[in-house]
Amino acid sequence: MRGSKVACEVATVVALVLSTFGVGIGVGAEAAQASSSARHGASKNSPLVAPKTSPVIDARYLTDVAKADPSLAPYVQEHGNVALKAVLTDGSAFCAFLERGGGIDNALLNVAAGAKSVESTTHLPFAIATFNAIEAVALIDLCPGEQRLVPASVRVKLRRLRSALHPAAG
């Protein structure tokens, strides 16, 4: 019961921030400003390309991350829009690193290094569970096509998580 109350509180914060800031915390423009020429297998130096999202997808992603990791609620409540942008940017960056190529391990390491480099500004909790939630939900909501890069056993877990986050969608 406590987890669902926290998730509800975070969803309310997300909705409030989205409406207050004109629904435009859009990761697409901020998280990975880049040329659209970068594709799978591009060099490590190719620009990152954020996944194409919308305010609706961004809000669903933030709500789903809050459900997947209810411990983020106090962080979001304390840091507001900075926290929402940090979570959204990390999920988008993860997808962008996957899109650029180099494998999932490289994407995980790059996102962790990036998050650590701005931690003094974002104060994003540097916990494995937090990053697991951000990245798993990113694979569900922001870049589902990249699920092909993970082992079959992980894809099964992602389908279970998706079903738990979106029971009507199955």
C-alpha positions as CSV (number, residue, x, y, z in Angstrom):
1,M,0.0,0.0,0.0
2,R,2.8,2.4,0.9
3,G,4.5,1.9,-2.5
4,S,1.3,2.7,-4.5
5,K,0.8,5.8,-2.4
6,V,4.3,7.0,-3.1
7,A,3.9,6.2,-6.8
8,C,0.7,8.2,-6.8
9,E,2.4,11.1,-5.1
10,V,5.2,11.1,-7.7
11,A,2.6,10.8,-10.5
12,T,0.9,13.9,-9.1
13,V,4.2,15.7,-9.0
14,V,5.0,14.7,-12.6
15,A,1.5,15.9,-13.7
16,L,2.0,19.2,-11.8
17,V,5.4,19.8,-13.3
18,L,4.3,18.9,-16.8
19,S,1.4,21.3,-16.6
20,T,3.3,24.1,-14.8
21,F,6.2,24.0,-17.3
22,G,4.1,23.6,-20.4
23,V,4.5,19.8,-20.7
24,G,7.8,20.6,-22.3
25,I,10.5,18.9,-20.3
26,G,11.0,17.1,-23.6
27,V,14.0,14.8,-23.5
28,G,14.2,14.7,-27.2
29,A,15.7,18.2,-27.4
30,E,17.6,18.4,-24.2
31,A,19.0,15.0,-23.4
32,A,21.0,14.3,-26.5
33,Q,21.3,17.2,-28.9
34,A,22.6,15.5,-32.0
35,S,22.6,14.9,-35.6
36,S,20.0,12.4,-36.9
37,S,22.8,10.7,-38.9
38,A,24.0,8.6,-36.0
39,R,22.7,5.0,-36.3
40,H,23.5,1.5,-34.9
41,G,27.1,0.7,-35.2
42,A,28.3,4.3,-35.4
43,S,31.6,5.2,-33.8
44,K,31.9,6.0,-30.2
45,N,32.4,9.6,-31.1
46,S,29.2,9.9,-33.1
47,P,26.7,12.3,-31.6
48,L,24.0,10.9,-29.4
49,V,20.5,10.9,-30.7
50,A,17.7,10.9,-28.1
51,P,14.7,8.7,-28.7
52,K,11.7,10.5,-30.3
53,T,9.3,11.1,-27.5
54,S,6.3,13.3,-26.7
55,P,5.1,14.8,-23.5
56,V,2.7,11.9,-23.1
57,I,5.5,9.3,-23.4
58,D,7.7,11.4,-21.1
59,A,5.0,11.5,-18.4
60,R,4.3,7.8,-18.8
61,Y,8.0,7.1,-18.4
62,L,8.3,9.2,-15.3
63,T,5.2,7.6,-13.8
64,D,6.5,4.1,-14.6
65,V,9.9,4.8,-13.1
66,A,8.2,6.0,-9.9
67,K,6.2,2.7,-9.8
68,A,9.3,0.6,-10.5
69,D,11.4,2.4,-7.9
70,P,9.1,4.0,-5.2
71,S,12.2,5.1,-3.3
72,L,12.6,7.9,-5.9
73,A,9.5,9.7,-4.5
74,P,11.4,11.6,-1.8
75,Y,14.0,12.6,-4.3
76,V,11.4,14.0,-6.8
77,Q,9.6,15.8,-4.0
78,E,12.7,17.4,-2.7
79,H,14.3,18.3,-6.1
80,G,11.2,18.9,-8.3
81,N,11.9,19.7,-11.9
82,V,15.6,19.0,-11.6
83,A,14.9,15.5,-10.5
84,L,12.3,14.9,-13.2
85,K,14.8,16.1,-15.9
86,A,17.6,14.0,-14.4
87,V,15.5,10.8,-14.5
88,L,14.2,11.5,-18.0
89,T,17.7,12.5,-19.2
90,D,19.3,9.3,-17.9
91,G,16.6,7.1,-19.5
92,S,16.9,9.0,-22.8
93,A,20.7,8.9,-22.7
94,F,20.6,5.1,-22.1
95,C,18.5,4.7,-25.2
96,A,20.8,7.1,-27.1
97,F,23.9,5.1,-26.2
98,L,22.2,1.9,-27.2
99,E,21.1,3.5,-30.5
100,R,24.7,4.6,-31.2
101,G,26.0,1.1,-30.7
102,G,28.7,-0.3,-28.5
103,G,26.5,-2.7,-26.6
104,I,24.4,-2.6,-23.4
105,D,27.4,-2.8,-21.0
106,N,28.9,0.3,-22.6
107,A,25.6,2.1,-22.5
108,L,25.2,1.3,-18.8
109,L,28.7,2.5,-18.0
110,N,28.3,5.7,-20.0
111,V,25.0,6.6,-18.3
112,A,26.5,5.9,-14.8
113,A,29.5,8.0,-15.6
114,G,27.4,10.9,-16.9
115,A,25.1,10.7,-13.9
116,K,28.0,10.8,-11.5
117,S,29.5,13.8,-13.3
118,V,26.4,15.9,-12.7
119,E,25.4,14.4,-9.4
120,S,26.3,17.6,-7.5
121,T,23.7,19.4,-9.6
122,T,21.0,16.7,-9.9
123,H,21.5,14.8,-6.6
124,L,20.2,11.7,-8.4
125,P,20.4,8.8,-6.0
126,F,23.4,6.8,-7.1
127,A,21.9,3.4,-6.3
128,I,21.9,0.3,-8.4
129,A,18.2,-0.2,-7.9
130,T,17.5,3.3,-9.2
131,F,19.6,2.9,-12.3
132,N,18.1,-0.6,-12.9
133,A,14.6,1.0,-12.8
134,I,15.5,3.9,-15.0
135,E,17.1,1.7,-17.6
136,A,14.5,-1.1,-17.5
137,V,11.6,1.4,-17.9
138,A,13.5,3.2,-20.6
139,L,13.6,-0.1,-22.5
140,I,9.9,-0.4,-22.1
141,D,8.7,3.1,-22.7
142,L,11.4,5.1,-24.5
143,C,13.2,2.6,-26.8
144,P,11.4,-0.7,-26.8
145,G,13.2,-1.6,-30.1
146,E,16.5,-1.8,-28.3
147,Q,15.2,-4.8,-26.2
148,R,16.7,-7.0,-28.9
149,L,20.1,-6.2,-27.4
150,V,19.4,-7.9,-24.1
151,P,19.4,-11.6,-23.5
152,A,16.1,-13.5,-23.8
153,S,15.9,-14.0,-20.1
154,V,16.0,-10.3,-19.5
155,R,13.4,-9.7,-22.2
156,V,11.1,-12.0,-20.3
157,K,11.7,-9.9,-17.1
158,L,11.0,-6.7,-19.1
159,R,7.7,-8.2,-20.4
160,R,6.7,-9.0,-16.8
161,L,7.6,-5.5,-15.6
162,R,5.7,-4.0,-18.5
163,S,2.6,-6.1,-17.5
164,A,2.9,-5.0,-13.9
165,L,3.2,-1.3,-15.0
166,H,0.5,-1.5,-17.6
167,P,-1.9,-4.3,-16.6
168,A,-4.5,-3.4,-19.3
169,A,-1.9,-3.5,-22.0
170,G,-0.8,-7.0,-21.0
